[in-house]
Amino acid sequence: MREVRRQQLLDRIGSNEAHARTVASRHLDPRFVQRRRTDDGYEVSWSPDSHAGQKLQGAIKRQLDAFRAEFGRAPGPGDPVFHPDADTPLPMPEERITEMLGEMAVLAEQSGIDPAYIQVWKKLGHVVTEDTQRLFSVAEVHAFSDTVRSFQEAADPRPAPRRPAIRRTPCAQ
C-alpha cells in the first residue's frame, strides 16, 4: 500500500512540474488565452487573431445581436451579455444556469460525451481543459481532475484504467 501511495505522490509531483512548464511556455503567447490577476479577481483575454479569439468574437457578436433584437438597443456597461428572455435585461438566474447545465449533461451523455465533465462544471463552476489548464492553479487543476474521477467512479465503480480528466477542447488550436 505504501508503494501505491508513493507512486501517487510521484505522479502528482510530475503533474505539478508539467503544469509549471505549460504555464511558463504559454505565458504572453498570443495563441493562447491569457489570465491576469486584478484587484477584484481575474481578467481573461484572447488575441482576436487566434482561433479561440475568433470563435469568442463570433459568440459575443451573436449575444450582442440577440440583446439588440430582444431589447431594441445596444447593451450598456451594466447590462449582462448572457440573459434570459425578459422584458428588461437581467442576469441569467442561478437556477436557470443550473437547469441548463443539467440539460447539457443529458445531451452530453446522449452524444457519447462523459457527463462527469458537466457535473464537475456544475459543482466547481469551471472547466479545465488541456488548453486552459495553465489559467488555473495547480490546486484547481488537481481539484478538477480528482472531481471528474470521483464522478466517473460513482457512475461506474468497476476498476478501470485511469482516464485523463483533462481533455483537449475542440475550438483551441
N, C-alpha and C positions, 0 to 999 in steps of 0.2 A: 504493500500500500504506500510506503514511503517513496518507493521508486516512481509510482504513478504521480504522486504529488510533486516530486522533484521534476518530472517531465512536464507537468502542467506549468510549473513556475518557469522552467526554461522556455517553454512555448510563449508564455506571457512576456518574458524579457525580450525574446526575439521579435514578438509583435510590437512591443514598445519601440525597439530600435528601428524597425521597418517604418513605423508611423513617423518617427522623428526624421528619417531620411526623406520620406514623401513630403512632409511639411516643408523641409528645407529646400527640396528640389523644385517645388511648385510656388514658393513664395514670390510674389510680384510677377509671376509668369502670366502674361495676358491671355494665354489659352485656357486658364483655369479660373474658377470662381475665387474671389478674394474676400476675406473677412477681416475687419478691423475693429478693435475694441474702441468704444466711445464712452463718454461719461455716463450714459444711460443704457448701455447694452452693447450691441454689435451692429455694424453696418456691413452689408453684404453687397458686393458689386461684381459685375461681369463686364468683360470687354465687349462692346457691341459688334466687334469683328469676329468674335469666337462663335463656334457652332451653338454653344449653350446660350450665348448672349443674343444671337439672332432668334432662337426659339423663345427666349424670355421676352424679347421685344414684341414678337408676334402675339404672345399670350397677353401681355399688358395691353397692347393695342386692341385686342378683342374685348378685353374687360372694359376699357375706356369707351369703346363703341357701344357696348351693352349699356353702360352707365348713361351715355348721351341718349340712347334710344329709350331708356326707361324713364329718365328724369327730364329730358328735353334741354339739358345744359351740360357743359363740361364740368367734371368734378373739381371741387375746390380743395385747398390744402388739408382740411379736416375730414374730407369725405373718404369712406372706405373704398378700396379698389374691388374687393370681393364683397358682395352684398346680396341679401335675399330679395326676392320680389317684394317690394313695399312701395308705399306712396311717397315716402321720404327716404333718403339714403341713410341706412343704419348698418352698423357692422353685423356680420353674419353671427347669429346667436350660437353660443357654445353647443346647445342641444342639436342644432341643425348640422354643425360640423361633425359631432359625434355620430349622428344619424348617417351622414354622407360617408364617413369612414366605415361604418358597418356595411353600407351598401357596396362600397368598394371591396371590402373583404369577401363578400359573397361573389361579386363579379370576378375577383382575382382567382378564387378557388374554381369557379366555373371555367375560367380561361387557362387553368393549369398552373397558375402562379401561386406560390406558397402564401396563404393568407396570414401566416405568422408575421410577415413584414407589415401588413396593415394593422394588425393587432398591436404590434410594438409601437407603430406610429401613434396609434390612439393612446397607448399607455405613457410613452415618453414625450410625445409631442414633436418628435423629429425622426427623420430617416437618415441613416448613414449609408452612403454608397462608396464604392471604390473611388469615385471621382470627387466626393465631398468629404471623405473621412478626415482629410487634413484640416478641415474647418472646425473640427471638434477636438476637444482634449482627449488624451489617451483614456482617461476615466470614462468619458462619454462614449467613445468608440467601444470600449470593453462592456459598458452597461448595455449598449445596443446589441452587441453580439451575444452577450450572455442571455439577454431577454429574448432574443429571437430563438436561441437554442431551447430556452425554457418552454416557449410556446410550441416549438416543434416537438419536443419530448412529451409535452402534455397531450398533444394531438396524436402522437404515435409513440407510446412508451417502449416499444421494442428497441433493443440495442441496434444502432445504425451507425454507419460511418459518419465521421464529422463532416457536416455540410458547411460550406462557407456561409457565414452570416452576412457578409458584406458583398454586395453584388455590383456589377457594372450597370450604370444607368444607360438607357437607350439613347438619350439625347446628348450625352457627353462624348466628344471625340477630340 
